[in-house]
Amino acid sequence: MRRRLVPILGTFLALALVAAACGDDDEPEAAPATTAAPATTAAPATTEAPEEMGNTIVAFIPTTTNTYIAEWGRGAEETAASLGYELIIIENNFDQAEQDTQVQQQIGAADAGVVAYAWWPSDNEAGVASLQALADTGVPVIQTNQLPFQGSESYVVGYAGVDDKLNGEVAAELVVEARDVMSAGGAELHSDGGNAIIIGFVAGYQAGIDRTGAARPILEAAGISVLGEVEAGFGPAEGYDATKQLVAAHRSDGIDLVYAHNSALAEGVVHALEEEGYTPGTDIMVVGGTCHGNLEFLENGKEFATGLQAARLEGVFSINTLDEYLTSGALASFNNFIPNPPVRSPAFTDHNEIESVTVEGFGVADLCVY
Amino acid sequence: MTSAEVLTETGAVRPDWSWRRASVPLAVVGAVVGLAVVGWFTTPEFVTYRNMQSIVRSAALIGIIAVTMTGITIAGSFFSLSVSQTAAMAAIGFAAFMSWGWPVWAALLVTFAIAAASGAAQGGAVALGGNPIVVTLAVGAVLFGAGAWLTDNKTVRTGTDASDWIGASRPLGIPTQTWAFVAITVVAATILARTRFGRELTLVGANRLAAAASGLRPGKITVYVFTVSSLGAALAGVFTASQFGQGRLDQFDGADIDSIAAILVGGAAIQGGEGSASRTAVGAVFIAGLQNLMVLRGFSYGVRILLVGAAILVSVSAFTLLRARRRLT
């Protein structure tokens, strides 16, 4: 028995020592100058939250092990710190039930220091009850990343973040543009308007639903046939697997265009297409919905274009909008969308949009590589 | 008693091969053949060489993880719930080593050494009496947390194409992942079925106390199987990191559950003592094939999940019934 107890106790002791040694590391780091909130979006007048009303903002978001969400968190933390707020981020693993429990715990704790909530649901529709519960506390709630589910708008004071419908529209217009560039270059399309496939985010994720929903009418209006769609995930490996499957399904129909919901998926798409004998940028065009990570394929033309929807900027924007409400008691507009300018590959334009396109003073390399 | 005969639990001698003994392997192969036949009649694209290659490639990474995890199940330690985190950490570690300018061999060596140490530690904890589910779940959590902390939840890029050949080359037109999947399956199946170690492992899983009483060292075997499982997961991580030039913490979400599904569909007994690396591989291919067929048919995500879940349920129920009937004879 003693022989078994010794290693177990040793393990616990080691874990306790590690925990103690790491404890101080949890202090938020000072925001580096290069990533501070842009002047145009920072609260103009009061930058210190009044002491008597508390200064804590609680953000309910999916897991920051997703690189996009982690970047959102970094932008939000830096902005909150610069405005004098304490930001507490409560993560769930894309699990609405877990997020619902977290909301109940937060409400049960009745923390008087909380001045506002930021709400990023894992499942927009299923999370409405928790959103209502947060609103019922009387503490202002702002929704981010996904527009409030229809009918739940009254539970939030406003929305701050991406406009996924706009993102889908911009991406679809880029797909149409890619088709036209391809045709002008002499490539023969496999149908009158060209054939496309869509590689999307995970099933049920509202951002993906909104993007595809906004993109399809534009694609169809331009005569592009959508042969198939797979809800893949967020990263290159998922994009790769999904593309392999859709290529197997529709190779005989002929695929001209691929719309991936983000550029990380598009990375996997390019790898899969090359393995299948296609030449992205020549006989097939790939468009990513959101720049995400690697710019290599955008630079060399294997990815025709992407959208500059920046995770960090979304985090900055969310906290700035909350601060606007807390300091002035109202928002100038309910919807506060971050811009989403298209960024085309320099292989298809006269000028280098990777270097020239900026948002709020940030360039593509600042906002897209993480 | 000849080599073609075995001693039953009741002491009777019976032939080494019989329809009842072969029922589980035949059921696994039958499921794959059935799927192929359904695909043949309903979806012409399903049975093309290119799509078959795509299915096996799609099954390769989960297959490698599942085949190398099969030893854990056969040895009676259920499963490892840390393989997805091990694979992700291996991808991150390998990408980081490459980004530091290390030669490929050194990055591989250190990545696999760390994975082996992690697996051996888990095996050691289980051998000391730890519940394998709890131990591996805890180690998975530690690896996940450490990964998040070390990477600051950022993508780690190799920053070089020196290791691309590992994940992106196609000897004889077949991806390296597929070659590795087939090779590992052959080696694992041979070890499990044809070597003394394989028989000892099976005996440990069938009856741990009897194995110990026979002079075997179940603890040592447990350490071995967990080490092999970690190495398999690390190989999957290295393949992905080298193919896409990056390691991410969320790269292998769900890989542990998918691997367990492959093992179960392959007919391994959850309680140990029975299983086969080749059947696990067929299980992985079956699941990948089923998913592929449903995508080709344009099924929605919900229906795909429903049918994969149903297939696993039917498989496990059928194998349990087949084993029960076999024990009665």
Chai-1 contact restraints between the chains, C-beta under 6 A:
chainA,res_idxA,chainB,res_idxB,connection_type,confidence,min_distance_angstrom,max_distance_angstrom,comment,restraint_id
A,R4,B,L128,contact,1.0,0.0,6.0,A-B,restraint_1
A,R4,B,G129,contact,1.0,0.0,6.0,A-B,restraint_2
A,T64,B,N153,contact,1.0,0.0,6.0,A-B,restraint_3
A,T65,B,A148,contact,1.0,0.0,6.0,A-B,restraint_4
A,T65,B,N153,contact,1.0,0.0,6.0,A-B,restraint_5
A,T65,B,L249,contact,1.0,0.0,6.0,A-B,restraint_6
A,T65,B,D250,contact,1.0,0.0,6.0,A-B,restraint_7
A,N66,B,D250,contact,1.0,0.0,6.0,A-B,restraint_8
A,T67,B,T155,contact,1.0,0.0,6.0,A-B,restraint_9
A,A70,B,N153,contact,1.0,0.0,6.0,A-B,restraint_10
A,A203,B,Y301,contact,1.0,0.0,6.0,A-B,restraint_11
A,E231,B,Y301,contact,1.0,0.0,6.0,A-B,restraint_12
A,G235,B,R248,contact,1.0,0.0,6.0,A-B,restraint_13
A,P236,B,F244,contact,1.0,0.0,6.0,A-B,restraint_14
A,A237,B,T240,contact,1.0,0.0,6.0,A-B,restraint_15
A,A237,B,Q251,contact,1.0,0.0,6.0,A-B,restraint_16
A,D241,B,S58,contact,1.0,0.0,6.0,A-B,restraint_17
A,K244,B,S54,contact,1.0,0.0,6.0,A-B,restraint_18
A,Q245,B,N292,contact,1.0,0.0,6.0,A-B,restraint_19
A,Q245,B,V295,contact,1.0,0.0,6.0,A-B,restraint_20
A,A248,B,E45,contact,1.0,0.0,6.0,A-B,restraint_21
A,A248,B,N51,contact,1.0,0.0,6.0,A-B,restraint_22
A,A248,B,S54,contact,1.0,0.0,6.0,A-B,restraint_23
A,A249,B,E45,contact,1.0,0.0,6.0,A-B,restraint_24
A,A249,B,L296,contact,1.0,0.0,6.0,A-B,restraint_25
A,G293,B,T155,contact,1.0,0.0,6.0,A-B,restraint_26
A,Y370,B,K154,contact,1.0,0.0,6.0,A-B,restraint_27
